[in-house]
Amino acid sequence: MITRLEVDGVPALCAPADGPMHAGLVFRVGTADETVPVRGITRLIEHLVADVPGSTGPEHTYFHTRGTPTEIAAFLSGVCTALRNPPAERIAAARQRMTSVRDRDPLPMWRYGARSHGVASYPEWALSGLTDDQVRDWITRWFTRANAALWVAGDDLPEGLALDLPDGVRQPAPTAVTVLPATPAWFAGSDGTAAWDTVVRRDAGAAVFATVLERRLQHELRDRAGVAETARTEYEPRADGTARILALAEAAAGRSDGTLGGLVDVLAALRAGRIDADEVGTVVKHTSEGLRDAECRGARLPGQAFNLLAGRAVQTLDEALAEVRAVTAEDVAAVAAAGYDAGLLMTPGTGGADWAGYTAAPTMSEAVLDGRTHRGRGDRNLRLISGAQGISVVEGDVVGTVRYDACAAVLAWPDGARQLIGEDAVMARVEPTLYRDAEQVVHDVDQWIPARLRIDMPPRDRDRIPQPRPAAEIPEAEVDSRRPLITLLIAGMATLFVVAGGLGVLTMMLTQGPTEAGLFGGLGEYGLVASASILFGIFAGRIAVDAAAELRRQQADRIDRNP
Amino acid sequence: MLPAMSTETDVVFDIAAAYPDMVPLRAALVARDWPGCRAVLDAAGPMERTGLLRLLGEEPGIEGFLRGVLSEDPTDGSASALLGLHLIHIGWEIRTGARAQYVSREQFRRFREWLCRAEQVLIDGAAFNPADPAIWTARLLSARGLGVGLAETRRRYDRMIAADADHLPGQIQLLQSLCPKWVGTWELLHEFAREAVAAAPPGGAHGVLVVDAHLEHGLEEIGPEQSVAHGLIVYLSQEAVRAEIYQAAQRSIGHPDFARGQGWIRALSGFAFCFTLLGDHRAAAAAFRQLNGLGTEYPWEWLGDPETEFRKARDWALGGAK
């Protein structure tokens, strides 16, 4: 039985639970509230105010501990005291403690661009440059009494618990605006991982669907076809009344294409309503058991505290059980159909999913802005255009445009390179070495971009600064059968160079949990810059895709009878 | 044993002529009588049904009709398979069977467009009918045209086999995909052909898989100065190859249980071709007699005009048998 209480103006939920007492303090702030230029600030604060780190999610940040009532009271009161007086001298130490890498998921960026939920796909570039003032301002806005909730799994509130937080206002749910012009959509991820996500109405039917989908994927892809090593799904309820469902499948070695095909078919079968009532019954039964078990451990409390912050009703166990038990196969089929239509598929490798009826998510800009044109040095295909509205980078028919009024962030290197990231996640990179008189463009960008969008990057090694390609390396214009290979090779090398490790980072982001290894350091920020942008290396990615398609076409068409 | 045919008999390459069900089926489709089509299809065995659907898919102008059928009942597996096969057929007609250098970029674009349309019909068809071997056979064709990859091709094949073991129409498709020119290797190709023939019940047309595999391999081994016929003779005359062909024939067209089931003409035509090139009068004559005037363009088309080549070989075989 959950009791509603209040501690120092913070709404609280208390319920008895098995085992030692545990409790948590949650704030309605997460990565979806951040912007790219302050990406990581919430997690920095999380590490700054508690020795035992809590957890920062898309919409919530919480501090959680287990122990005696006295220990719990001391811990949570300590967090509040530190939030009221953030120990500025400890920022550097907190930063040190958080070097471990968190997995980043690229799908939100493709769906939302460089805003709201999409921000979570970006690296924490700003971390080293965040100032005391920024930290203080962020706490003032988000870590307040009005924006917090407490849960306690125990018979009573711990004695001596004081939540002395600054006053503030309750923050609404982040507004999620998609940048996908059409769904279902696809984008190319790294080889070896297929992923899919969707956003549907948040309810028990959606949660059951997520589990049904997981079971199907495991059965079809792993056990039956043997194309995937693992498959799992996640159900992430959101404060705005929607839920995100994510499915991930790790391909068995060399079987990425089968993993994609299997995923496509499983999604189609569920959309078609091929859902067995027994299967739903089994999932409902497991879910109900899970809920009962969670109730005993006090594990339903965090979710209910999140509900409080979202202005939603606190749900009793019986209510939750009733809601789950009421889910029918038809309900699950309805979620499957709605989810299918809103789906976003990450294909393993560049093959795409047009054949399965998915629309390619935009990988570049449609328009080239007006302005002064700077030609590429030694590469006539390359153009940089600087105008009053923004920057366009053009190579052949590949266009990256970032308008100043829709710019999410600018990365600035001491050598003059600037990377503009649009709110739609498309990037335009100004590399002064590659264009004629590009210093003028760097000046334009610095004039137009407000300081709050600028992220200062550490100096680059000399070999990280791109040089114009010698004319000899530029592929001949005429088409001969060797050309795709040559292009692929050059593009491939350029991919390694320009987007060093970018695709690898994506795989690891998806597959690895937090590690101690310091993945960021290992790959170099250059790779991270590229990995976090839709336009994966405007000078390389697209060419590689085209050349690969061309090769495949040539391979496939030597003799093809249709027996 | 059938009587020896006189050499004046016309060669009939219309496979439909060998399958009596095609006549009422085609008539029902032309009359846009779907229950009539279903009556014939539902009465056929799984392999025969796939074979009939494949042939029927070549009828022009049936897309709108079939989409109508599917909008009435999206779960109709026969309609899904037929529409899918029809759209694939249109795509391949645009692309043509020519070598790549004679196919324009625009032809490839439209080819892919039709195959994508087919695939989407078939994805839904498979969603509603996961155990329909005709749909999985069609998806093996689309898989090859779309270049979806070996693991996905295998996954589709496994689904088909789970629905109907030894489903020859789909096995012929996988065999094609296992050629190195698509997504396979010679090792994969021969291993598959051997295993499929060994697993199939004796007396089936499945022996043709070994013929297909060797002819595909033989074609690739033709030297720059060799004619197709000469190159194939050299390849087929290798002791191991020859032995495998005869072993497959024994289990297939030469088996007492060999009957006029799905693929029987293709099997006889393929073996007759091999025996002719190997100079085996007796075996070739037996195959031609069983064909009884019927034939397939495959594999005679590789030597020149299929009808001329077929007739020439038959005259040689039956004449020699006299």
Interface residues (C-beta under 8 A of the other chain):
Chain A: R224 A225 V227 G254 R255 S256 D257 G258 T259 L260 G261 G262 V264 D265 A268 A269 R271 A272 R274 G351 D354 W355 A356 G357 R552 R553 Q554 Q555 A556 D557 R558 I559 D560 R561 N562 P563
Chain B: P74 I88 H89 W92 R95 G97 R99 A100 V103 F108 R112 L115 C116 E119 Q120 I123 D124 A126 A127 F128 P130 L141 S142 R144 G145 L146 G147 V148 G149 L150 A151 E152 R154 R155 R156 D158 I172 Q173 Q176 K181 W182 D212 L219 Y298
